[in-house]
Amino acid sequence: MIKYKLAIAFVAATLASCTSSGIRIGYGKAGHIAKNMTIPGLGIDGDCYIYAQELCKRLRDAGYEAYIVGFTYETQTPHFDKLPGHAFVVYRDTDGEGYRWYAKDNQNWMPVLLPEKSVMEMSQRFAGIENFVTSARIVK
């Protein structure tokens, strides 16, 4: 019982120090826009660009810096009809300190914090470990 009380006290103290030192936990308004479940294309294979266009528009309309990133990749799973590719949105969350960059695509339910600096590195995160990104660029 004492271990649990100490653990709870430790977590409470950590959260208190994080919020008092200016570190924001969770998402700001931009994150809430990105988590909206009504954006067309969410969860639908092949609709990543439709989703990215709408999410990017909503973020920009709300005053956030946002870009659509498109990439192609090599995969071990054969795609005979087309070169595999994907699109996602990178946006800067200006709520709170730090102005952190996040990414969101139509296959993930939550935005992903991006510590990576290059478009290739960001794209590789979304392509997955079994795929190799061959090209990536900011589309719009």
TORKOL-4160 file (C-alpha; in steps of 0.2 Angstrom, whole numbers, padded with zeros to 4 digits, m for minus):
140
<pt num="1" X="0000" Y="0000" Z="0000"/>
<pt num="2" X="0014" Y="0012" Z="0004"/>
<pt num="3" X="0022" Y="0009" Z="m0013"/>
<pt num="4" X="0006" Y="0014" Z="m0022"/>
<pt num="5" X="0004" Y="0030" Z="m0012"/>
<pt num="6" X="0022" Y="0034" Z="m0016"/>
<pt num="7" X="0019" Y="0031" Z="m0034"/>
<pt num="8" X="0004" Y="0042" Z="m0034"/>
<pt num="9" X="0013" Y="0055" Z="m0025"/>
<pt num="10" X="0027" Y="0054" Z="m0038"/>
<pt num="11" X="0015" Y="0055" Z="m0053"/>
<pt num="12" X="0006" Y="0070" Z="m0045"/>
<pt num="13" X="0022" Y="0079" Z="m0041"/>
<pt num="14" X="0029" Y="0076" Z="m0059"/>
<pt num="15" X="0013" Y="0083" Z="m0067"/>
<pt num="16" X="0013" Y="0098" Z="m0056"/>
<pt num="17" X="0031" Y="0102" Z="m0060"/>
<pt num="18" X="0027" Y="0100" Z="m0079"/>
<pt num="19" X="0012" Y="0111" Z="m0079"/>
<pt num="20" X="0021" Y="0124" Z="m0068"/>
<pt num="21" X="0036" Y="0125" Z="m0079"/>
<pt num="22" X="0027" Y="0128" Z="m0095"/>
<pt num="23" X="0027" Y="0111" Z="m0102"/>
<pt num="24" X="0010" Y="0107" Z="m0110"/>
<pt num="25" X="0004" Y="0090" Z="m0108"/>
<pt num="26" X="m0009" Y="0084" Z="m0122"/>
<pt num="27" X="m0015" Y="0094" Z="m0137"/>
<pt num="28" X="m0020" Y="0112" Z="m0140"/>
<pt num="29" X="m0034" Y="0118" Z="m0152"/>
<pt num="30" X="m0024" Y="0111" Z="m0167"/>
<pt num="31" X="m0023" Y="0094" Z="m0160"/>
<pt num="32" X="m0042" Y="0094" Z="m0157"/>
<pt num="33" X="m0045" Y="0099" Z="m0175"/>
<pt num="34" X="m0033" Y="0085" Z="m0180"/>
<pt num="35" X="m0042" Y="0072" Z="m0170"/>
<pt num="36" X="m0059" Y="0077" Z="m0177"/>
<pt num="37" X="m0068" Y="0060" Z="m0182"/>
<pt num="38" X="m0079" Y="0068" Z="m0196"/>
<pt num="39" X="m0065" Y="0073" Z="m0208"/>
<pt num="40" X="m0068" Y="0064" Z="m0225"/>
<pt num="41" X="m0056" Y="0049" Z="m0229"/>
<pt num="42" X="m0052" Y="0045" Z="m0211"/>
<pt num="43" X="m0048" Y="0026" Z="m0209"/>
<pt num="44" X="m0051" Y="0023" Z="m0228"/>
<pt num="45" X="m0037" Y="0015" Z="m0237"/>
<pt num="46" X="m0033" Y="0025" Z="m0253"/>
<pt num="47" X="m0041" Y="0041" Z="m0246"/>
<pt num="48" X="m0025" Y="0048" Z="m0238"/>
<pt num="49" X="m0024" Y="0063" Z="m0250"/>
<pt num="50" X="m0042" Y="0068" Z="m0248"/>
<pt num="51" X="m0040" Y="0067" Z="m0229"/>
<pt num="52" X="m0024" Y="0077" Z="m0230"/>
<pt num="53" X="m0032" Y="0091" Z="m0241"/>
<pt num="54" X="m0047" Y="0093" Z="m0229"/>
<pt num="55" X="m0037" Y="0092" Z="m0213"/>
<pt num="56" X="m0024" Y="0105" Z="m0220"/>
<pt num="57" X="m0038" Y="0117" Z="m0225"/>
<pt num="58" X="m0046" Y="0116" Z="m0208"/>
<pt num="59" X="m0029" Y="0119" Z="m0199"/>
<pt num="60" X="m0025" Y="0134" Z="m0210"/>
<pt num="61" X="m0043" Y="0141" Z="m0208"/>
<pt num="62" X="m0040" Y="0141" Z="m0190"/>
<pt num="63" X="m0023" Y="0150" Z="m0192"/>
<pt num="64" X="m0011" Y="0136" Z="m0190"/>
<pt num="65" X="0004" Y="0133" Z="m0201"/>
<pt num="66" X="0001" Y="0116" Z="m0210"/>
<pt num="67" X="0008" Y="0107" Z="m0225"/>
<pt num="68" X="0003" Y="0091" Z="m0235"/>
<pt num="69" X="0018" Y="0079" Z="m0237"/>
<pt num="70" X="0017" Y="0065" Z="m0250"/>
<pt num="71" X="0030" Y="0051" Z="m0251"/>
<pt num="72" X="0033" Y="0035" Z="m0261"/>
<pt num="73" X="0041" Y="0020" Z="m0254"/>
<pt num="74" X="0047" Y="0002" Z="m0258"/>
<pt num="75" X="0038" Y="m0012" Z="m0250"/>
<pt num="76" X="0041" Y="m0031" Z="m0248"/>
<pt num="77" X="0022" Y="m0033" Z="m0252"/>
<pt num="78" X="0020" Y="m0032" Z="m0271"/>
<pt num="79" X="0009" Y="m0018" Z="m0278"/>
<pt num="80" X="0007" Y="m0022" Z="m0297"/>
<pt num="81" X="m0005" Y="m0008" Z="m0301"/>
<pt num="82" X="0004" Y="0007" Z="m0294"/>
<pt num="83" X="0019" Y="0014" Z="m0285"/>
<pt num="84" X="0015" Y="0013" Z="m0266"/>
<pt num="85" X="0013" Y="0031" Z="m0259"/>
<pt num="86" X="0005" Y="0040" Z="m0244"/>
<pt num="87" X="0000" Y="0058" Z="m0239"/>
<pt num="88" X="m0001" Y="0066" Z="m0222"/>
<pt num="89" X="m0002" Y="0083" Z="m0214"/>
<pt num="90" X="0012" Y="0091" Z="m0204"/>
<pt num="91" X="0006" Y="0106" Z="m0193"/>
<pt num="92" X="0014" Y="0117" Z="m0180"/>
<pt num="93" X="0004" Y="0118" Z="m0164"/>
<pt num="94" X="0006" Y="0136" Z="m0158"/>
<pt num="95" X="m0004" Y="0134" Z="m0142"/>
<pt num="96" X="0007" Y="0134" Z="m0127"/>
<pt num="97" X="0026" Y="0135" Z="m0127"/>
<pt num="98" X="0038" Y="0127" Z="m0139"/>
<pt num="99" X="0027" Y="0127" Z="m0155"/>
<pt num="100" X="0029" Y="0109" Z="m0157"/>
<pt num="101" X="0027" Y="0100" Z="m0174"/>
<pt num="102" X="0014" Y="0086" Z="m0176"/>
<pt num="103" X="0009" Y="0074" Z="m0190"/>
<pt num="104" X="m0008" Y="0066" Z="m0194"/>
<pt num="105" X="m0013" Y="0054" Z="m0207"/>
<pt num="106" X="m0030" Y="0045" Z="m0211"/>
<pt num="107" X="m0024" Y="0029" Z="m0203"/>
<pt num="108" X="m0019" Y="0036" Z="m0186"/>
<pt num="109" X="m0032" Y="0041" Z="m0173"/>
<pt num="110" X="m0020" Y="0053" Z="m0164"/>
<pt num="111" X="m0008" Y="0066" Z="m0170"/>
<pt num="112" X="0011" Y="0061" Z="m0168"/>
<pt num="113" X="0024" Y="0072" Z="m0161"/>
<pt num="114" X="0038" Y="0074" Z="m0173"/>
<pt num="115" X="0055" Y="0076" Z="m0167"/>
<pt num="116" X="0062" Y="0073" Z="m0184"/>
<pt num="117" X="0069" Y="0088" Z="m0194"/>
<pt num="118" X="0068" Y="0082" Z="m0212"/>
<pt num="119" X="0053" Y="0077" Z="m0223"/>
<pt num="120" X="0061" Y="0060" Z="m0227"/>
<pt num="121" X="0063" Y="0056" Z="m0209"/>
<pt num="122" X="0045" Y="0061" Z="m0205"/>
<pt num="123" X="0039" Y="0051" Z="m0220"/>
<pt num="124" X="0049" Y="0036" Z="m0214"/>
<pt num="125" X="0040" Y="0036" Z="m0198"/>
<pt num="126" X="0023" Y="0034" Z="m0207"/>
<pt num="127" X="0029" Y="0022" Z="m0220"/>
<pt num="128" X="0034" Y="0010" Z="m0206"/>
<pt num="129" X="0049" Y="m0001" Z="m0202"/>
<pt num="130" X="0046" Y="m0014" Z="m0216"/>
<pt num="131" X="0045" Y="m0001" Z="m0230"/>
<pt num="132" X="0059" Y="0011" Z="m0237"/>
<pt num="133" X="0054" Y="0029" Z="m0242"/>
<pt num="134" X="0061" Y="0032" Z="m0259"/>
<pt num="135" X="0055" Y="0050" Z="m0261"/>
<pt num="136" X="0046" Y="0063" Z="m0250"/>
<pt num="137" X="0041" Y="0081" Z="m0253"/>
<pt num="138" X="0029" Y="0095" Z="m0247"/>
<pt num="139" X="0015" Y="0094" Z="m0259"/>
<pt num="140" X="0005" Y="0109" Z="m0254"/>
